[in-house]
């Protein structure tokens, strides 16, 4: 059974938001991934029988706001698979999406 685990950091004063969804078909997988992306979740992990197959991480660019601060200029998700990033980064992302 394919499961999706999502993680969203809600700041220093609130607990992170975590979700878990089951997907029996490709349609369900795409639906839940899209829903997590629309909710701006920070990480979305795809697990097959308990083994993490991939993690989407939310990324964004920043630009100057003209007043000495920064503002978000763009947002996208990057797909990471085991071995595609350093072990340290993979373990941090895996820790966030693993709901144990």
Wavefront OBJ file of the C-alpha trace (Angstrom):
o trace
v 0.000 0.000 0.000
v 1.305 3.438 -0.947
v 1.067 6.097 1.756
v 1.840 9.807 1.649
v 3.145 11.589 4.700
v 3.098 15.376 4.789
v 4.816 17.863 7.110
v 4.278 21.598 7.506
v 6.199 23.744 9.985
v 3.738 26.148 11.596
v 6.280 28.431 13.249
v 7.801 28.658 16.715
v 4.535 28.851 18.663
v 2.545 25.995 17.146
v 3.125 22.295 16.614
v 3.935 21.198 13.057
v 1.056 19.930 10.978
v 1.409 16.321 9.834
v -0.810 14.249 7.582
v -1.002 10.673 6.369
v -2.955 9.530 3.316
v -3.372 6.134 1.660
v -3.354 5.790 -2.107
v -4.595 2.590 -3.723
v -4.473 3.987 -7.284
v -2.375 6.501 -9.200
v -5.394 8.815 -9.227
v -5.424 8.869 -5.410
v -1.669 9.495 -5.264
v -1.853 12.466 -7.629
v -4.903 13.852 -5.802
v -3.249 13.783 -2.368
v 0.103 15.127 -3.607
v -1.663 18.002 -5.331
v -3.755 18.708 -2.236
v -0.617 18.816 -0.060
v 1.083 21.151 -2.531
v -1.926 23.480 -2.595
v -1.826 23.512 1.235
v 1.859 24.594 1.053
v 3.160 21.606 3.011
v 6.947 21.749 3.438
v 7.630 18.058 2.769
v 5.598 15.295 1.123
v 6.975 11.761 1.436
v 5.892 8.781 -0.660
v 6.178 5.440 1.139
v 5.682 1.960 -0.311
v 5.252 -0.708 2.403
v 7.107 1.490 4.914
v 10.061 2.313 2.640
v 10.469 5.937 1.545
v 10.637 6.115 -2.251
v 10.651 9.907 -2.758
v 10.210 13.226 -0.974
v 8.973 16.493 -2.437
v 10.385 19.553 -0.665
v 8.958 23.049 -0.999
v 11.518 25.566 -2.246
v 11.259 29.307 -2.829
v 13.230 32.277 -4.113
v 13.395 35.623 -2.364
v 13.906 39.139 -3.658
v 14.313 42.552 -2.089
v 11.076 44.294 -1.191
v 12.660 47.727 -1.719
v 12.461 48.590 1.978
v 15.462 46.627 3.224
v 13.596 43.358 3.676
v 12.945 40.258 1.638
v 9.793 38.857 0.075
v 8.981 35.583 -1.631
v 9.505 35.723 -5.390
v 8.557 32.216 -6.448
v 7.622 28.820 -5.044
v 8.015 25.295 -6.387
v 8.547 21.703 -5.273
v 11.644 19.604 -5.933
v 11.462 15.818 -6.052
v 14.243 13.999 -4.183
v 14.897 10.277 -4.286
v 17.222 8.200 -2.093
v 20.774 8.856 -3.254
v 19.910 12.024 -5.204
v 20.906 14.330 -2.323
v 23.450 14.117 0.466
v 22.780 11.692 3.295
v 22.447 14.516 5.832
v 19.746 16.361 3.884
v 17.906 13.119 3.093
v 17.888 12.120 6.782
v 16.520 15.525 7.840
v 13.708 15.347 5.273
v 12.999 11.706 6.164
v 12.811 12.569 9.879
v 10.177 15.227 9.126
v 7.928 12.990 7.020
v 8.299 9.800 9.097
v 5.437 9.703 11.579
v 6.793 7.257 14.120
l 1 2 3 4 5 6 7 8 9 10 11 12 13 14 15 16 17 18 19 20 21 22 23 24 25 26 27 28 29 30 31 32 33 34 35 36 37 38 39 40 41 42 43 44 45 46 47 48 49 50 51 52 53 54 55 56 57 58 59 60 61 62 63 64 65 66 67 68 69 70 71 72 73 74 75 76 77 78 79 80 81 82 83 84 85 86 87 88 89 90 91 92 93 94 95 96 97 98 99 100
